[in-house]
Structures are given as structure tokens and as C-alpha cells.
Amino acid sequence: MHTKARVKNGAITRREMMSGTAMTAAGVMLGTIPMGAGAVAAKKAAKAKSVIQVFLWGGMSHTDTWDPKPDAGYDWTGQFNKVIDTNVEGIQLSSLFPRLAQQMDKFTLIRSMTHGINGHETAAYLMQTGHPPGGRLAYPCVGAVFALMKGYNEGYKGLIPPYVVLTNPQGRFSESGFLGNKYKPFATGGDPNGQRFEVEGVVARGISDERQIGRRRLLNNLNTLGKCAPELQVLRESRSGTESAYNLILGEGKDVFDLNLEDKKLRDEYGRHTFGQECLVARRLVEAGVPYVTINYPGGWDTHSNHFATMNKQCPQLDQGLARLLQDMDERGLLESTIVWCCGEFGRSPKVDWQPPWNGGRNHYGKCNSVLIAGGGFKGGTVVGKSTEKGEEPAERPVYPVDLLGSIYTMAGIDMYARLPHPMGLEAHVLPPVSEVKSAGLLEEIM
């Protein structure tokens, strides 16, 4: 089903990171990847320059959130049987999402996402690479592909690596796959809601900027070799890398992560909790030109037990941070060129598990879940697909991982069938051909 309704009411260290920066500055990059059959279509559709991915690791319940089934009965809804209207006629959300309900015109909900895998690692791998788990190659995830295709291969020279994770890497699989450490995400660590966002390798705990400047001055005074032979190639390269590192620690790079530069009122509107401030950092990273940012939701959504208590705490935070991000991006003119997508590796079982030891939990569920996608040329105010009466499986227009990722790549001008540079020269492509995986086609309804 494609519902278009009327709007109402109007994991990398600083050393690895800097070596990558130095390599880029010196022009040591991989060669241009030959474009495949989808290249022309991708370039024609390209509207997105960057992506913010909100990954709800552990799997958020679709029926309690963005695909509510209020009439399914207590064994299916538990205490979450209330819905609210959105600012788009005919579309409702769980009552836990009042702020997102007022931003519905800016995003699309896919209510028929499916793959059938119930294991965290294998489902996460499939959802973030598009490749079936268990194959002979470990493929890179979408963020690593962006780091290659929209980063280093397009001459990216930003101080901050082209693929950033807030704040901890997922750890379910190797994000860079066979591409190697250069394409691993830079995981910031720290807490952006703290008094100071202590970014790993950039903002050192207990060390002021003045002390860092003093250390730099002392190091420069001790560098007698550099003063005696300044024209040596190896020393010139060392100076370049040092300058980049200090610019990241003390200059523009550090400023991107300094939320004290933001208006206090805006920070409050994002939510003074870790997730809300991660959303604000993500916006700042996009403004700085970073192609791909992932927010790994703090605490996760693996709610086998304490499900309802966890949802009552986390859904309002997700609602606040994500809604303000969409609004802020739109107000700044960034949403047109930035894809924002949000989902977990799967959903949660529509029927509540009341038996011990779960006592009212929901289990892993790969048959059906929901995805939010906005910006970068994707239409808003829309629902794609439909689940069955109790949310157990797709009833109309199933969407598979390769369909979702292929659509994201296409809107970013990346050929989804482009060949990837395997270190041993093996045949490998961004996404597998549809003959090898389940597919119902790209999301042309909203592209």
C-alpha cells in the first residue's frame, strides 16, 4: 500500500584516523570504482549528500510505536493501546510519539519491512549490508560504503573521518568488512550530554585547551631535527599530519563536537539526555560535511523483559530527539540533501510473552517491522506497505533490506551494483543482484 495523504494544519583510534587523513592529503586513495548497470539511474536521482542513521539496536517493537494495532487485544497491545493522529490525515502513531506525530509530513513510514531473521548479529548484518549472512565474504556496511564512495574516492579531505558513530560502535559485526580499517567508523565515545563531550582522541579528560597548547609548544621546542632539516620529505609529511591532528584537537574539528557553542534553548528542545544530544551532534557533523553518521541508540531495545517500562522511558526520548532533528534539519535547509533513516535489525513479537522469565516482554521478530525514512529527496507524509491485522507479517508491498539500501544508495548517487575493491581481487559488489536475494523493487513510490 502506498498512502499519500493530505497535510493538516499546515571504531577507530586517533592514530588510525590521522593516518587515513594523511593518506588522503597525500593522494593515496583507492582508484575510481567502475560503475555498473545502475550508475546512470543513481547519478540522475542523486539528491543526498549525507546520511544520518539512527540504529535502534536490539529491535524496537513496531506495533507499540509506528505501526500501532490498538484493537488487537490486551495480549497483543498490553498497556499500549492508545493512538494519536498525526499532522497528515489518515496516519496515526502510538500515543508515545506526540512530537513525531507533528512532523509526519517530513518523513515516510515503511510498515512492511521484512527479512525473517531473528538473530541479532545476522539480522544486523543483513540490514546494514544488504548481503545474506553466512557467505564467503564479509561485506562492508552502508556507512563504510559511503566512506569509500562519498568520502575518500571523491577526495574527501575533512578533518573528521567520513564515517562517524555516536557514541559506541555496534559490535555485532565488522562494519568495514573486507575494506579494512581505513573504512571503520570513528566511534566518538563519551557522552554529549555531559558537561564536556569527551570525544575519544579529540577531547582529553581533565586536560584543558590551554594545557594542550602548552604541550604542543613544548613538543615543537624539542623537535631539533625538524628545525635542522625542515625540507626532508618524511619530515614535511610528519608536519602535515601533526598540523591536521592539532587542528582536530584544538581547531575546527574540536568545535564540531562542542555543544556549548549551541543555543541552550535548542539543546533543551533536543532533550537533555544522551540520545537527544547525539542527534544535535549528528546535525553538526552533517553541517561539517561528514557523509555518514550513525547514532547507535544508547541502551538498546532488546526488551525481552521489562518491555513496557523500557518503552515508557525510551520512546519519549526517541520521540523528542528525532522529531527535533527533523525539524531542525528542515529549518536549516539540510533535510533536502540529507537522508535520515531509523530502524532496528528487526521488530519485536506482536504478541506479548507473559510467561516467566519474561513476564510481559517481546521477543526477536524478523518477519515484520517498521522503518522511518526522511530527506535526501524521499517524499514525506506517506506510508509504504501494510502489515496484517496484528502486525505479524506484511500484508501489502513487502520491503526487503536490498530494496531499502538500494533506494538509499540511489538517492545518494551511488551505483548499488558497483564493484567494491576486494584486497584479493575477488568479485564483490555494493549489493547482490536481485536474482540472489528477495526483493520487491526500489522504493520508487517515494523517490
N, C-alpha and C positions, 0 to 999 in steps of 0.2 A: 504494500500500500504506500502511496506517496500522497501525503496530505499537505496541501499548501493552503493555509488559512489566512484570513483577513486579520490585520493587526488592529487591536483595540487600543484606544487611549494613546493614540499616537506612541673514574677510579685510577687517577694518575698522579704521580708525585710532581713536585715543582721542578725537580731536575729533568724528569722525562718531558714535562711540559715545555721547559725552556729549550731543551734540545730540539723539540719539534718546531718551536718558534724560530730558532736559529737556522734549522734546515730550510724552513720556508723562506726566510730572509735571504738565504744564500742561493735560492732557486733549486734546491734539491727536493724535487717533488716527483710523484708518480706521473707518468705520461697520460695524455688525454685518453679517456676510455672510448673505444669505438661505440657509436650509438647503434642501437638495434631498431627493430621494426616500429617501436613506439616512440622513437625520438622526435619525429616531426609533430605528432599529436601532443607530446609533452611540452615541447617548446611553444607551440601555439596556445596551449591552455595555461602556460606558466603565469601565475599571479603572485605566488607566495615566495617571499624571500627568506622567511624564517618560520620556525615551528616551536610552539610550547606544548609539551606533552605532560599531562597530569596523569601519572600512573597510579591507580588505586590497587596497589599490590595486595594480594590475598583474595581479591574479588569482592566487589560491593554488590549487595542484593539489588537486583534490577526491579523486583516487584515492590520493594519498600521505598523506592526512590523515583526513577524516571519512567517506569512502566507500571504504575500502581494498578492493583486489582481489588478495589475496595469491597466488591460484592462476593469475593471468593470464599468468605467464611473465616472464622477465627483460627482454624488450624492452618490457614494459609497466610492470613494477614497479621495474626497476633494483635498487638495493640495499634498497629499502623494501618488503620482502615479509613483514614481521612485524606481527602484530596483537595487541592485548590486550583482555581482557574489561573491560567497564565495571561499575559498580555496579547496572546494570539488566540483568537476564538476557536474553540473546539479542542484545545490541547490542555491537558491537566497534568499536574505533578503531585507527588506526595506533599502533604502539608509541611514536611520538614524543610521545604525549599522555597520559602516565600520570596527571597531575593532573586534567585534564578528565574522564578516564575515571571518576574517583571523584566527579564532580559531575554525571554523566549524568542523574540523577533530577531535576535542576533545569532542564534545557533540552531542546529538541526539535531534531532534525536533519532538515532538508529535503534529500533526496538526489536530487531530480528538478527542480531549478531550471533553467530553460531560456529562451533568447530567440534564439539563433542568430547574434548579432552578435559579430564578432571584433575590432573596432576599439576601442581604449581609450576615446576620447572619446565615441563614440556609445553604446557599451555602458554606460559610467558614467552618461551622461545618462539612458538608459532605466531603469537600475536604481535611480536616485535621484530620478527624477521620475515614472516610470510612463508617460511620453509617448514615442511613437516619435520618434527624431531626424529632423531634416530638415523639420519642419513650419514653418509661418509664424511661430509664436510660440516664444519661449524661456521655457519654464516653470520655475518655482522648484522646487528640490529639497525633499525631505521635511523637512529641517531648517528651511528658510525658511518652509514652510507651518506648521510648529509655532510658529515665532517669531510668525507672524501670528495663528493660531487659538488657540494656548495661551499666547501671550505678550501682545502689545500689545492685541489685541482682547478679552482677558479682564482688562485692567487691570494687566498685569504691571508692577511698579514696582521690581524688583530692581536693585541697583547694577550687577550683571554682566548683559550683554545676554542675551536669551533663547535665543540660538543661539551656541554656542562650539565652536571647532575646536582640538583639540590635535594638533600644535602649529602645523602649517603647512596652509594651505588646499590643496585638491586641485589646483586649477589646470587641470582638464580641461574645465570649462565654468563658466558663471556660476551660482553656487549660488542667487542670489536671483532670477535671471531678470528678468521684467518687473516684479516687485515693487519693485526698486530697492535702493539702498544701505542703507536702513534695515534690510533683512532679510538683508543679507550676514552670514556668520558672523564673530564676533570671533575672529580667529586669534591665539593667545597668543604664538607664537614661543617662543624659549628652550628650555631642557632641564630638565624637572622632576627629572631625576636629578643635576643639577649641585648644587654646594654651596648655591646660591641659585637658585630658579626665577625667572629674569628675564623676567617677563611683559611683553609689548610695551605701553608706555603706562601700566603699573601699577608695575612694579618696575624702576627705572632702574639700569643697570650702573654700579657704582662710586659710587653715591650712597646714603648711609645714611638711615635714617628720621629721624635727628636733623638731618641736613642738609636734608631735605625740610621738616621742621617750621620750621627757620630760614628757608628760602626763603619759606614761607607767611607767617611773621611779618613779614618784610621787605616782601613784596608788600602786606600789609594796612596797614603803616605808610605806604606810598607812595600808597595809594588815598585821596587827599584828596577827590576828587569824591564817592566813596561815603559819606564821613563828612559831607559838607556837604548832600547831598540823598538821604538813605537811603530815602525813601519813593517815589522815582521808579520807575515800573513796570519800565522797562528795567533799572534797577539791581537791583531786587528779583529779577528773573529771572536776572540775571548772578550774584547772590549764591547763588541756589539751585543753579545749575549748578556754581559753584565749590565749594560745600559737598559736592555729590554727587561731584565729581571727587576732592576730597581724602579723602572717606570711602572711595572706591575705592582710592586710593593708600596711605592711612595707616590705614584703619579695617577694617571688616568685609570689604570687598571684597578687600583685600590678604590678609587672614587665610585666605580660602578657598584661595588658591594657596600658602600657606606650609606645605609638607610637614614642616618642622621641628616643627610642632605635633603631628605624628602619632608614635605609638609606634615606636621604631626597629625593634623586632622585627617589627611589622606591615609596615613598609616593606621589610624584608628578605624577608618572605614574598611580597610582591607581585613582588619581583625588583628588584635594584639595577641596572636598565637602563632606558633611556628608556621603552619600552613599558610595563613594569610600573608605573613611577611615573605614567605618563599614566592608567593605569587607576585608580590611587588618587586622582588629581586629579579624574577623572570622577565618582567616588563622592562626593567632597566638593562638587562642583558640584551634583549632584542633591540632596544634603542642603541646599544653599543655595537650592533652589527653581528652578534653571535647567531649563527644559523640554526642551532638546535639546542633547546633547553628542556630537560626533563625534571619534573618535580616528582620524586618518589614519596608518596604520602606518608608523613611520619606516623608510625604506629601500625599502619596497615589495616586491612579489612577482613582478616581471616577469622570470621565470627562464628566459629563452631559453638562456642558458649558465650555467655554474656552478650548475646547478639543485640538485644533491644537496648540495653544500657549503653553499649558502644555506639550504636547508631544514633541514639539521642544526644550523645556528646559530639560525634564526628560529623554528622550530617549538617548541623548548623554551621560548623567551621568551614566545611567544604562549600556550602551554600554562600557564605559570606565572602570568602576569598575568591572563589571562581567567578561569582557574579560581579564583584568589583573589578576583577581583572578584565572581564569582557567589556564592562562599561568604560573603564579607564583606557583600554586599547582603542576602543571606538572613538572616544573623545579626542584622543591624540592622533587619530588618523592612521593608527598602526594595524588595526584589525584587517584592513583591506589586503595587507601584504604579509600577514602572519596567521598561520593555521594554529588553532588551539583545539586539541583533542584530549578527551578524558574518558578513561575506562580502566577496568582491571583485566586480568588474564582470563577471567570467566565471571559468571554471576554466582548467586547462591541459590540453593534449592528453594523453589517456591513454597513447598510445604515445610512448615516448622517441625524441627525434630525435638519433641518434648521429652524424649527418653533420656535417662541418665547415660553418660555423664554430661550430656549437652544441656538438658533442662531448658529447652527453648532456644535452640541455635539453628543456624542454617549451614548446610554443607556445600562442598565444591560443586559447581554446576556449569558444565561446558556446553550444554545443549542450547542455551539461550541467555543472552544478556544485552545490556544497553550501552550505547556509545554516544557521547556528546561531541559534536564537531562544529567548529565555527571558523569564520575568517578565511583569508587566503583565497577568496573567490568562491567559497562554498556558500550556498544560499542559507538564509536563516528562516525562522518561523515555520519550520517544516518537520514532519515526521516521516521517516523512511521505514517501511516494513511494519509488521504487526505480529505480536505473539498470540498464542492461544489464550483461551478464556482465563486460565490461571497462570499464564506465563511460563509454561513448561517447554515450549518449543516454538519456532517460527511458524506462523500461520500464513503469512504472505511475504514475499520478497526476502528470502534469506540473504544475509550478507556474510561472506566468509573473510578471513583475515587477508587473503590476497586481494580481494575486492577493495577493502578499506585502505590498505597500504598502497596498492596500485593507484588509487584515486589521489592519495596524499602526494605520492611521487609525481604524478602527472600535473597536479596543480602547482608543483614547485619546479616544473620544467625538467624533471629527471626521467630519463627513459627507464621504465621499470624492467625492461629486458636487456639493459646494457650489461656488457661483460664486466665482471669485477677482476681486479688484479690478484690472482692467487699466487703465493710465493713459489709454488712448484709448477706454475703454468697450467694448472688444471682448469677445465671448463667450469665457470661459475658465473651466475648472473644475479642481478639485484633481486628479482623474483622468479620463481619457477614458472614454466609455461602452464597455462590453464589445463592442458591435457594431463598434467601430473598431479593436480590438486583440485579440490572442489572450488567452484567459482560460479557466481551468478552474474558476473559482469561489474564493471566500474559503477560508481555512484553517479551516473550521468543525470539522474533526477535533480541533483543539487550542484552540479558542476557548471 
